[in-house]
Amino acid sequence: MAADLGELLVPYMPTIRVPRTGDRVFKSECAFSFDSPESEGGLYVCMNTFLGFGREHVERHYRKTGQSVYMHLKRHVKELNRDFNGEDYEYEDEAKLVIFPDHFEIPLPNIEELPALVTIACDAVLNASSAYKKQEPESWEEEIQVSKHARSLRQLDNDVRIPPNGWKCQKCEMRENLWLNLTDGAVLCGKWFFDGSGGNGHALEHFRETKYPLAVKLDTITPDGADVYSFEEEEAVLDPQVSEHLSHFGIDMLQMQKRVKNGHHIDNNTRTRVSEWEVIQESGMKLKAVYGSGYTGVKNLGNSCYLGTVMQVLFSIPDFQRMYVGNLQRIFDYSPLDPTGDFATQIVCDIPGFSLQHQQKGVSPRMLKALVSRGHPEFCSNRQQDAHEFLLHIINLVERNSAGSENPSDAFRFLVEERVQCCQSRRVRYTQRVDYGIQVPTPFEAATNREELLTYEAKRKEAEENMRAPPEPVRARIPFTACLQAFTEPENVPDFWSSALQAKSAGVKTCRFASFPEYLIVQIKKFTFGVDWVPKKLDVAIDVPDFLDLNRLRAAGLQASEEELPDIMPPIVLPEDTRAPEIDEAAAMQLAEMGFPLEACRKAVYYTGNMGPEMAFNWIIAHMEEPDFAEPLTLPSMIPDPSPTTSDSPMGATPLGNSPPEESVSILTSMGFPRNHSIQALKATVRYELFAFISHMGASTMSGHYVCHIKKEGRWVIYNDHKVCLSERPPKDLGYIYFYHRLPSS
């Protein structure tokens, strides 16, 4: 028999490999499904690639690669015992070699009858760690090294102090993904994630200019540490002196730790948070469990509930179902030889809502998490993350991986009209940008139970002064209409430069919808920092409506009574020179000798801050088609006081003839929509219905737990990790991210 087995395996010997250092052995999960050794058909591990396949998918791999030898792993429950958590724990494992296409089976171990190479390979596979050994809950986080700059970091004595909120990039208007440079205290936006998301890259640009190596992500600073990135080392790093380095800029982590330990942060909110946990999870109610297609939970891999809730909501949307579920066979057939690194394949594999499981054990999104977090300094870690940030990250990945095909992320895409007005000249500028959701403030001053809140605050202070137990916390109740009103209020534009005055002035900005998405994402801004830098969540209840009418937020475009700001770039002024630059007449003459009008050359030199003829030449090329190109330079002191326009309303009036702005129509038609459909969509009544929301429990986005509620078949369902039940009392007023579907126009 030994000779027979040896002869049988001879043709396949060149395809059988022994796992080398660095090879990942996928012996716990199928690359195309949630099949595992515990599944009815077991798991087949390719003896060449070490990829795992369920019974349904192993034939496809054989046909595509010609690889014939697989190890078939099955796990049987040997004895059903229950530990103190009520979980099964005793199993019996079975392993065989299977040769395709005849399915010839060789039981293992079979050391005496198999060739030595095959025996060694089988033994190595059986004893190999799981491909996700480093990513199990207890050790998911990648190993991060101490930066070589940490202990010798030089910090400038420039008296920079960083406030606990209100940050924005010093070079643009970005207010998310902001990084604090630990050398000079510059706050700048990032853009070094592998997917191209994150901002305008000003933090990295600053490093290239200054060589200041370390930066901290501002919204990750907690009493326990912060996320640190080294530009020079091009990776996330540890900084053992991060507390000392942050204190240089007024961020006292030691004080934060003391406040948390002494209960100043915890005691005031403990009872509120306990109540929040109970209400959001609908504790104490006998909820009916549901399972099957559309009702399958997602296992928590260790602080991964932010991923599970986001994926549950996304794949309740028809656009995502159509793109991935509708193309499932095509995606499988055209997947690469290693499907574990293919975005479309893993999205399809890890769709929680369409698993055909008949038990509510939940699916395990290990491959998907490993793929979407690769190269990302936050999502690759074991820490809890912000579900809203992850949602935008997934939308970005879907968009990047949908080139040449339908992009389901377009369901969230809409145009924002930004109207900026110079308060002195009253002139305006309209611009448009793409967005994927709105963030609405939580105005405490609009609380309907204000008297109750004032009474509670007085009792709390009295109890604190007299060292008595605090009173029962009171949650602020805020109308959603007040949140939406706060969202639409004009906001000041910092460092606004008026092209009408050619000088700095006061400016205000308002935002409106230039187009409306099929699905609207609304994030409630609940998270902030206290004056002591302790992160906290605002304890509020918002009466979010089931139906939302956004007609009054429709963009109007430039009105007949409005005058546009001139399209002139501000002059470049070096940071150390706050004076307006003088005109380098020699440079202007050098350009004039090339045949350009002298006045145009003088303007070019002025508006490029005397940076030389080359910079000025580029300005000339960009502005030579303008009607006032050759007119004399008008300095701020020479501008007469303009007459105010007749319209003082920052919101603008109703568009004439109810016609949508032509710019909005043009942008939609450039995206492939017919012109008549674009106009109809822009003019249609805009009404939305709530169909899902994600809720957070805990003190900050970096801790706690997420669950989601989704309305399916006319009933609300709660998804709490692997548990899926019919909801009895969906806590709509305590949500963090809300999802609305646009209703058809009547």
VENTARA-V684941 format. One record per pair of residues at least 4 apart in sequence whose ideal C-beta (glycine too) atoms are under 6 Angstrom apart, sorted by the first residue. I is the first residue (numbers start at 1). GAP is how many residues later the second one is. Records with the same first field share a line. If there is no record, write none. Layout:
BEGIN
I->GAP  GAP
END
This chain:
BEGIN
1->112
2->111
5->108
6->109
9->109
12->56  57
15->33  52
16->31  53  102  105
17->31
18->102  103  106
19->4  6  105  109
23->27
24->107
25->25  100  103  106
26->25  26  105
27->18  25
28->8  102
29->7  23
30->5  22  23  24
31->20  308  309
32->25  317
33->21
34->329
35->4  8  19
36->7
37->5  6  36  37  38
38->37
41->14
42->30  31  32
43->9  30
44->9  14  26  28
45->7  26
46->5  21  24
47->22
48->19
53->4  5  8
61->4
62->38
68->31  32
69->30
70->28
71->54
72->24  26
73->22
74->20
75->16  18
76->16
78->12  13  14
79->11
80->8
81->9
82->4
83->4  6
95->13
96->9  11  12
97->9
98->5  7
99->5
106->4
108->14
110->4
111->8
114->4  5
129->4
132->234
134->5
135->5
137->164  165
140->162  242
141->240  241
142->238
144->92  94
146->4  92
147->83  90  92
149->4  64  65
150->89  90  91
155->28  93
156->28
160->25  89
161->89
162->87  88  89
164->365  367  369
165->363  364
167->11  20  51
168->7
169->5  19  20  33
170->16  17  18
171->31
172->28
174->15  25
177->12  13  21  22
178->9  11  40
179->11  24  36  38
180->7  36  38
181->5  31  34
182->32  63
183->29
184->28
185->64
186->20
188->14  15  18
189->10  11  13
190->8  9  13
191->7  8  10
192->12
193->4  5  183
194->181
195->201  202
197->199
201->4
203->12
206->4
207->24
213->17  18  19
214->16
215->14
216->10  12
217->10
220->6  7
221->5
222->313  480
223->33  34  37
226->16
228->9  11
229->7
230->7
236->141
241->4
243->10
246->5  7
247->5
251->282
256->277  278
258->4
259->5  6  273  275
260->5
263->4
265->269
266->4
269->4
271->202
272->201  267
276->4  421
277->420
278->5
279->452
280->415  417  451  454
282->446  447
285->443
287->438
288->437  438
289->71  436
290->5  434
291->4  69
293->61  63
294->59
295->429
296->56  59  61  67
297->65  424  425  426  427
298->10  54  64  65  67
299->63  65  423
300->4  5  421
302->80
303->81
305->400  401
306->79  81  84  400
307->62
309->78  385  397  399
310->77  80  81
311->41
312->40  396  407
313->379  395  426
314->6
315->5  36  38
316->394
318->4
319->89  92
320->88
321->4
322->4
323->83  85
324->23  24
325->29
327->4
328->20
331->13  14  17
335->4  7  10
336->6
339->6
340->27
343->58
346->4  21  22  25
350->15  18
352->11
355->8
362->360
365->4
369->4
373->6  7
376->4
378->7
379->6
384->318  319
385->5
386->315
387->307  319
388->135  349
395->14  41
398->11
399->8  10
402->5
411->107  108
412->24  105  107  109
414->101  102  103
415->17  99  100
416->17  19  95
417->15  95  97  138
418->13  91  93
419->9  11  91
420->9  87  89
421->7  87
422->5  76  78  83  85
423->83
424->81
425->75  76  217
426->218  219
427->73  136  138
428->134
429->136
430->128
432->82
437->84
438->84
439->84  86
440->43  47
441->45  84
442->36  83  96  98
443->39  43
444->32
446->32  36
447->29  30  31
448->29
449->4  28
452->22
453->21  23
456->18
459->12
460->10
463->5  7
475->64  66
476->64
477->64
478->4  62  64
479->64
480->62  63  64  65
490->18  20  160
491->18
493->14  16
496->9  11
497->7  73
498->7
499->66  67  69
500->65
501->4  135
502->134
503->133
508->142
510->140
512->41  43
513->40  41  42
514->41  150
515->149
516->170
518->224
519->222
520->168  220
522->216
523->214
524->18  212
526->11  12
527->10  174
529->4  6
530->4  6
535->165
537->162
541->192
542->191
543->190
544->188  194
546->144
547->142
548->140  192
549->138
550->136
551->135
556->96  99
557->98  104
558->4
559->93  94
561->84  85  86
562->83
563->82
569->38
571->36  38
572->36  37
573->36
581->28  29
583->19  22  23
584->21  26
587->18  26
588->13  14  17
590->23
591->5  10  22  25
592->4  6  9
596->4  5  24
597->33
599->31  33
600->29  30
602->31
603->4  30
604->12  15  16
605->11
606->27
607->12
608->7  8  11
611->4
613->4
620->4
624->5
634->4
655->4
660->4  5  22  23
664->18
665->13  14
668->5  10
669->4  6  9
673->4  5
684->61
685->60
687->56
688->52  54
689->52  54
690->50
691->20  48  50
692->18  47
693->16  42  45
694->14  42  43
695->12  39  40  41
696->8  10  40
697->7  8
698->5  6
707->13
708->11
709->7  9  18  21
710->7
711->5
712->5
716->11  14
717->10
718->7  9
719->5
END
